[in-house]
Amino acid sequence: MAAVLHFTGFIKGVTYKTYLNDNLSRISLDVFDVNKERGVRIQV
């Protein structure tokens, strides 16, 4: 039988900014498929 490992920890030294774009696209939840949607593009 395989052993189950549990890890806990903290991430330090990571900085991030949240962005809100006025050009948000609308997606109907009736036809939403997470596997077909494009990813997020972050401009730095």
C-alpha positions as CSV (number, residue, x, y, z in Angstrom):
1,M,0.0,0.0,0.0
2,A,1.3,3.5,-0.8
3,A,2.0,5.9,2.0
4,V,0.1,9.2,2.1
5,L,2.2,12.3,2.5
6,H,0.9,15.6,3.8
7,F,2.9,18.8,3.3
8,T,2.2,22.2,4.9
9,G,4.2,25.4,4.5
10,F,4.4,29.0,3.7
11,I,5.3,31.0,0.6
12,K,7.4,34.1,1.3
13,G,8.9,36.8,-0.8
14,V,6.3,36.8,-3.6
15,T,4.8,40.1,-4.7
16,Y,1.8,40.4,-7.0
17,K,-0.7,43.0,-8.2
18,T,-4.3,42.4,-9.0
19,Y,-5.5,44.0,-12.3
20,L,-9.0,44.9,-13.4
21,N,-9.5,45.5,-17.1
22,D,-12.4,47.5,-18.5
23,N,-12.4,45.2,-21.5
24,L,-13.7,42.1,-19.8
25,S,-15.4,39.6,-22.0
26,R,-18.8,38.2,-21.2
27,I,-19.3,34.4,-21.3
28,S,-22.6,32.7,-20.9
29,L,-22.5,30.1,-18.2
30,D,-24.9,28.0,-20.3
31,V,-22.1,27.4,-22.9
32,F,-19.0,27.8,-20.7
33,D,-16.4,25.1,-21.0
34,V,-13.2,25.7,-19.0
35,N,-11.2,23.5,-21.4
36,K,-12.1,25.7,-24.4
37,E,-11.6,29.1,-22.9
38,R,-8.3,31.0,-23.4
39,G,-6.0,31.8,-20.5
40,V,-5.2,35.0,-18.8
41,R,-2.6,37.3,-20.4
42,I,-0.7,39.5,-18.0
43,Q,1.2,42.5,-19.3
44,V,4.2,43.4,-17.2
